[in-house]
Amino acid sequence: MSINKLSKDKIYKLKQKYNSKIPDFLRYDWDKYFKLESQEKWRKTRGIDNKTRLKLKGFPPPVDPGYRKPKIIRYLHPSGLKPVIINNMKDLENIAKFKDQVIGIISSNVGFKKRLEIIKKATEMGIKLANGE
């Protein structure tokens, strides 16, 4: 099944469905120690008797590639389009032929003046921008 066959509404619903199934992967014992509370991100468990590493019932699930989303919706914008980062006018011209398949995201290191030029040119060309208010 290709991306073009899925509607934007269907893609959005699929993304919501799979996002709800992914647990919050937190560091083991993050709630017991103050120093670990500030580090609420996953760290691989390494102890020989660690219950999370042994995948025992009742303990938080470890990070696993099985939690990935299906290939057809992976890396897509919520609108169902493929995001492309735009740094300059040349990048904008390169995606013009794919304007119905991609959505532009103006890079954060683009200045205000160039950003305004890119937004103006994108509206003329009919290219959608995610952060072009």
N, C-alpha and C positions, 0 to 999 in steps of 0.2 A: 504494500500500500504506500503510495507516495504522498508527499505533503499537499500537493495540489488537489488530491481527491478529498482531503479532510477540510471541513469548513472551519472558520475561525472559532465558532462557538464550540465545535466538537473538540478542537485542540485545547481550548481553555478548560473545558470540563475534564479532559484527560489529564492535563497538568494539575488541576485541583485534586483529582482522585489520587494521583501518585504522590503529590506533595503531602497529603494527609496521612499516607502510610509510612512516611519516613520519620523515625523517632528523632528526638533531640539527642545527638551524640555528645555527651558530656564526659569530662575526665573522671576516671574512677575515684571515688571518695571526695569529689569536689565539694560536697555539702558538709563534710566533717571538719575540714581545716580552712581557716580564714585565708591563708596564702593561696590555696587552690581555688577559692571562690572567685577570685579576680581573674583566674585563668580558665574560664568556662569554655574551653575548646578541647577537642579530642587529643588524647595522648595514648599511644599504644601501651597496653598493659603488659608487664614483663615478669611478674612474680610467678614462682613455680606453683603456688596454690591459689592464684588469683581466680576468683569465681567468674569474673567477666571474661577473662581469657579462656577459661574452660567452657564458656557458654552454658552455664548452669541456669536452670529455671529460677526466676525471681530476681535475677540480676540484670542490669541494663545491657542491651544488645551491643556487641562491638561493631565497629564500622566494617562494612562488607560490600563487595561489588554487586551483590544481589539486590541492593537498594536502588540501583540506577534506574532511570526512566527508559522507556522504549526508544529506540533510535529515531523513530519518526517524529517524536516531540522533544527530543533532547536538544538543548541549546537554543530553543526557539523563544522569541519574544512572546509575551502574553497575547499579542494580537495575532499570532500564528505566522508571523513573518520572520525571516532570518535577519538578525541584527548585524549591521556592518558599521565599523567605526570610521568616522570621517575626520581627517586631520586638515585637509585643504580642499581647494576647488577641484583639483585633479581627481581626487578620490570621489567627489560628487559626480563628476562626468563619467567616471568608470562604472558607476552603478546605475546610470541613467537607463540603460537597456534592460535592466532587471527590476525596474521600479515597482512592478506588481508583486515581486517575490521577496523584496528586502525592505527593511526599515533602517533608516540612518540614525546613528547616535553620534553627535558631535563630541569629539574628544575633550576631556576636561582641561587640557593644556592649550586649547585654542583661545586666543584673546577675544575681548568683547567686539572689537571692530570687525575682525575676520568672521566671528560667529554670526554677526548681523548680515554680512555678505553671503555666507553659506545659507542662512535661513531664507534670505530673499531669493537666491538662485534656486534653492530646492522647491520653493512654492511655485516658481515659474515653470520648473521642469516637471512638477507633479510628483515629487518624491516625498514620502512620508518621513517625518523626523520624530523620534521618541522624546528628545529633550529640546525641541526648537519652539519654545513658547513665543 
